[in-house]
Amino acid sequence: MTSGRLLLGATPLGQPSDASPRLIDALSRADMVAAEDTRRVRILAKALDAPITGRVISLFDQVEAARVPAVVDAIKAGATVLVVSDAGMPLISDPGYRLVAACVDAGLPVQCLPGPSAVTTALAVSGLPSDRFCFEGFAPRKQSARRAWLGELADERRTCVFFESPRRLAACLRDAVDQLGGARRAVVCRELTKVHEEVVRGTLDELAAWADDGVLGEVTVVLAGATPAADLPSLVAEVRELVAGGARVKDACSEVAAGHPDVRSRQLYDAVLQLRSE
């Protein structure tokens, strides 16, 4: 059986000191380092004082498919191959999936050296629910596709994380206001772990206005999940219960509506009066 293996190494988002000891060791020992950008990995290795002794090859989207057969053959021959992206975990909207799939099909060992990820870092600092979430990769570039994609998220109950280009962020947030409503909560994380890190929280309306001034750097967006549509008959029953306890109808409607942003007090008031007239 071959002693070769494929290693997936998470690299720092911005601070070299976030690199794990296992990544530092792998950079120094791997027979081959497959990097999204060969210049960046050499700069990182120098910052970590982890001289790369193995062969360095590029592995970006446009060449990955062509590189896979030779890398798989090297692993079969006993080589340890380390895959790294520019920042964060390989395969997460970065190259590496084709290579991993080929190694799995060939029965070759695949191991992960865990570490930084913009997805989980943004989710952790967002202040939004993190018990259930989905990751959507990069938002579509074209407006028509982006608006359709946002429309699909309108009823998504889980917190959603996605990447966006700083050049398209303002347009994306404006489309999100149109498709999801300006009151939906969201967080824009910019330059995570770097010198100019910025985490901006607010409604989509507020964030769209903020982004109109222009945004620079790597951007990760965390979008709050959809609030379930209010069950109007149940809310009317709550109002009637408060009224039975001595509250005025208008006051009861205001109190119940306050806990449901998608329901107006007037809407509840009209529903209560309609029920009385039946």
C-alpha positions as CSV (number, residue, x, y, z in Angstrom):
1,M,0.0,0.0,0.0
2,T,1.2,3.5,-0.9
3,S,2.6,5.7,1.9
4,G,1.6,8.8,0.0
5,R,-1.2,11.1,1.1
6,L,-3.0,14.3,0.4
7,L,-3.0,17.0,3.0
8,L,-5.4,20.0,3.0
9,G,-3.9,22.8,5.0
10,A,-5.8,25.8,6.3
11,T,-3.8,29.0,5.9
12,P,-4.1,32.3,7.9
13,L,-6.7,34.8,6.7
14,G,-4.3,37.7,7.5
15,Q,-2.1,37.0,10.5
16,P,0.7,34.5,9.9
17,S,0.7,33.7,13.6
18,D,-2.7,32.0,13.2
19,A,-1.0,29.2,11.3
20,S,-1.1,25.9,13.1
21,P,2.1,24.0,14.0
22,R,0.9,21.1,11.8
23,L,0.7,23.5,8.8
24,I,4.2,24.8,9.5
25,D,5.5,21.3,9.7
26,A,3.7,20.2,6.5
27,L,5.1,23.2,4.5
28,S,8.6,22.1,5.5
29,R,8.2,18.4,4.9
30,A,5.8,17.9,2.0
31,D,7.2,16.4,-1.2
32,M,4.9,18.7,-3.2
33,V,3.0,21.9,-2.3
34,A,0.0,22.6,-4.6
35,A,-0.9,26.3,-4.0
36,E,-3.6,28.6,-5.4
37,D,-0.8,31.2,-5.8
38,T,2.8,30.0,-5.6
39,R,4.1,33.5,-4.7
40,R,1.8,33.8,-1.7
41,V,2.7,30.4,-0.3
42,R,6.4,31.3,-0.5
43,I,5.8,34.6,1.3
44,L,3.8,32.7,4.0
45,A,6.5,30.1,4.4
46,K,9.1,32.8,4.8
47,A,7.0,34.6,7.4
48,L,6.6,31.3,9.3
49,D,10.3,30.4,9.0
50,A,9.2,27.1,7.3
51,P,11.3,26.7,4.2
52,I,9.6,24.7,1.5
53,T,11.9,21.9,0.4
54,G,9.4,20.1,-1.9
55,R,8.3,21.0,-5.4
56,V,5.8,23.9,-5.6
57,I,3.1,23.8,-8.3
58,S,0.1,26.1,-9.0
59,L,-3.4,24.8,-8.4
60,F,-6.0,27.4,-9.3
61,D,-9.4,26.9,-10.9
62,Q,-8.3,27.1,-14.5
63,V,-5.5,24.5,-14.2
64,E,-6.8,22.2,-11.5
65,A,-8.4,19.6,-13.8
66,A,-5.3,19.3,-15.9
67,R,-3.0,19.0,-12.8
68,V,-5.1,16.2,-11.0
69,P,-3.7,13.1,-12.9
70,A,-0.1,13.9,-12.2
71,V,-0.7,14.8,-8.6
72,V,-2.6,11.6,-8.0
73,D,0.2,9.6,-9.6
74,A,2.7,11.3,-7.3
75,I,0.7,10.3,-4.3
76,K,0.3,6.7,-5.6
77,A,4.1,6.7,-5.8
78,G,4.4,7.7,-2.2
79,A,4.5,11.5,-2.2
80,T,3.0,13.7,0.5
81,V,1.1,16.5,-1.2
82,L,0.0,19.6,0.7
83,V,-2.8,21.7,-0.8
84,V,-3.2,25.3,0.3
85,S,-5.3,28.2,-0.9
86,D,-4.5,31.9,-0.7
87,A,-6.2,32.2,2.7
88,G,-8.5,29.9,4.8
89,M,-9.6,26.4,4.1
90,P,-9.0,24.9,0.7
91,L,-12.1,23.8,-1.3
92,I,-14.3,26.4,0.5
93,S,-15.0,28.5,-2.7
94,D,-11.3,27.7,-3.5
95,P,-9.6,25.0,-5.6
96,G,-9.0,21.4,-4.4
97,Y,-12.4,19.6,-4.8
98,R,-11.4,17.8,-8.0
99,L,-8.2,16.6,-6.5
100,V,-9.8,15.4,-3.3
101,A,-12.5,13.6,-5.3
102,A,-9.9,11.9,-7.5
103,C,-7.9,10.8,-4.4
104,V,-11.0,9.4,-2.8
105,D,-11.9,7.5,-6.0
106,A,-8.4,6.1,-6.1
107,G,-8.5,5.0,-2.4
108,L,-5.7,7.4,-1.4
109,P,-5.5,8.9,2.1
110,V,-6.9,12.4,2.5
111,Q,-6.2,14.4,5.7
112,C,-7.1,17.9,6.8
113,L,-4.9,20.2,8.8
114,P,-7.7,22.4,10.3
115,G,-7.5,26.1,10.9
116,P,-8.7,29.5,9.8
117,S,-11.9,29.9,7.7
118,A,-13.6,33.2,6.8
119,V,-16.9,31.4,6.9
120,T,-16.8,30.3,10.5
121,T,-14.9,33.4,11.7
122,A,-17.6,35.7,10.2
123,L,-20.4,33.6,11.7
124,A,-18.8,33.6,15.1
125,V,-18.5,37.4,15.3
126,S,-21.7,38.2,13.6
127,G,-24.0,37.9,16.6
128,L,-26.5,36.1,14.5
129,P,-27.8,32.5,15.3
130,S,-25.0,30.0,14.6
131,D,-26.7,26.7,15.6
132,R,-27.8,26.1,12.0
133,F,-26.4,27.9,9.0
134,C,-25.7,27.5,5.3
135,F,-22.9,28.6,3.1
136,E,-23.6,30.0,-0.4
137,G,-20.1,30.6,-1.8
138,F,-19.9,33.8,-3.9
139,A,-23.0,35.8,-4.7
140,P,-23.7,35.7,-8.5
141,R,-22.0,38.4,-10.5
142,K,-24.9,39.3,-12.8
143,Q,-27.8,41.2,-11.3
144,S,-30.6,39.0,-12.8
145,A,-28.9,35.9,-11.4
146,R,-28.2,37.6,-8.1
147,R,-31.8,38.7,-7.6
148,A,-33.1,35.2,-8.4
149,W,-30.6,33.7,-5.9
150,L,-31.6,36.2,-3.2
151,G,-35.2,35.4,-3.9
152,E,-34.4,31.7,-3.2
153,L,-33.1,32.8,0.3
154,A,-36.3,34.7,1.1
155,D,-37.7,31.8,3.1
156,E,-34.4,30.3,4.3
157,R,-34.7,30.0,8.1
158,R,-31.0,29.3,8.7
159,T,-28.3,32.0,9.0
160,C,-26.6,32.3,5.6
161,V,-22.9,33.1,4.9
162,F,-21.6,34.2,1.5
163,F,-18.7,36.0,-0.1
164,E,-19.0,39.1,-2.2
165,S,-16.6,41.3,-4.2
166,P,-16.1,44.7,-2.6
167,R,-16.9,46.2,-6.0
168,R,-20.3,44.6,-6.1
169,L,-21.2,44.7,-2.4
170,A,-23.3,47.9,-2.6
171,A,-25.3,46.5,-5.6
172,C,-25.8,43.2,-3.9
173,L,-27.1,44.8,-0.7
174,R,-29.5,46.9,-2.7
175,D,-30.8,43.8,-4.4
176,A,-31.1,42.1,-1.0
177,V,-33.3,45.0,0.2
178,D,-35.6,44.6,-2.8
179,Q,-35.8,40.8,-2.5
180,L,-35.7,40.3,1.2
181,G,-36.9,43.5,2.7
182,G,-34.9,46.3,4.3
183,A,-35.5,45.2,7.8
184,R,-33.7,41.8,7.5
185,R,-30.6,41.8,9.8
186,A,-27.2,41.2,8.3
187,V,-23.5,41.6,9.1
188,V,-20.7,42.6,6.7
189,C,-17.2,41.4,7.8
190,R,-14.3,43.1,6.0
191,E,-10.6,42.2,6.2
192,L,-11.1,39.6,8.9
193,T,-8.1,39.2,11.3
194,K,-6.2,41.9,9.3
195,V,-5.1,45.3,10.4
196,H,-8.2,47.0,9.0
197,E,-10.7,44.5,10.2
198,E,-14.2,45.9,10.3
199,V,-17.5,44.2,11.3
200,V,-20.6,46.3,10.5
201,R,-24.0,45.1,11.8
202,G,-27.4,46.4,10.9
203,T,-30.5,46.0,8.8
204,L,-30.1,45.5,5.0
205,D,-31.3,49.1,4.6
206,E,-28.6,50.4,6.9
207,L,-25.8,48.3,5.3
208,A,-26.8,49.2,1.8
209,A,-26.5,52.9,2.7
210,W,-23.2,52.3,4.4
211,A,-21.8,50.4,1.4
212,D,-22.7,53.1,-1.1
213,D,-19.6,55.1,0.1
214,G,-17.4,52.3,-1.3
215,V,-15.8,49.3,0.4
216,L,-12.3,47.8,0.1
217,G,-10.9,44.4,1.1
218,E,-12.1,40.9,1.4
219,V,-15.8,40.7,2.3
220,T,-17.9,38.1,4.0
221,V,-21.6,38.6,4.5
222,V,-23.7,37.0,7.2
223,L,-27.5,37.2,6.6
224,A,-30.1,36.5,9.3
225,G,-32.5,33.7,8.6
226,A,-36.1,34.5,7.6
227,T,-38.6,35.0,10.4
228,P,-41.6,32.6,10.0
229,A,-44.6,34.3,8.6
230,A,-47.0,35.2,11.4
231,D,-50.1,33.1,11.9
232,L,-52.7,35.9,12.0
233,P,-55.5,33.9,13.7
234,S,-53.1,32.9,16.5
235,L,-52.1,36.5,17.0
236,V,-55.7,37.7,17.1
237,A,-56.3,35.1,19.8
238,E,-53.4,36.6,21.8
239,V,-55.0,40.0,21.4
240,R,-58.4,38.8,22.6
241,E,-56.8,37.1,25.6
242,L,-55.1,40.4,26.6
243,V,-58.5,42.2,26.1
244,A,-60.2,39.7,28.2
245,G,-57.6,40.5,30.9
246,G,-58.6,44.2,30.8
247,A,-56.4,45.7,28.1
248,R,-57.7,48.1,25.5
249,V,-58.0,46.6,22.0
250,K,-55.5,49.1,20.5
251,D,-53.0,48.6,23.3
252,A,-53.3,44.8,23.0
253,C,-52.8,45.0,19.2
254,S,-49.7,47.1,19.7
255,E,-48.2,44.8,22.3
256,V,-48.7,41.7,20.2
257,A,-47.5,43.3,16.9
258,A,-44.3,44.5,18.7
259,G,-43.1,40.9,18.8
260,H,-43.8,40.3,15.1
261,P,-42.0,42.7,12.7
262,D,-43.9,41.4,9.7
263,V,-47.3,42.3,11.3
264,R,-48.7,45.8,11.7
265,S,-50.7,46.8,14.7
266,R,-53.4,48.2,12.4
267,Q,-53.6,44.9,10.6
268,L,-54.3,43.1,13.9
269,Y,-56.8,45.8,15.0
270,D,-58.8,45.3,11.7
271,A,-58.8,41.5,12.1
272,V,-60.1,41.8,15.7
273,L,-62.9,44.1,14.6
274,Q,-63.8,41.9,11.6
275,L,-64.1,38.9,14.0
276,R,-66.4,40.9,16.3
277,S,-68.7,41.7,13.4
278,E,-69.1,38.1,12.2
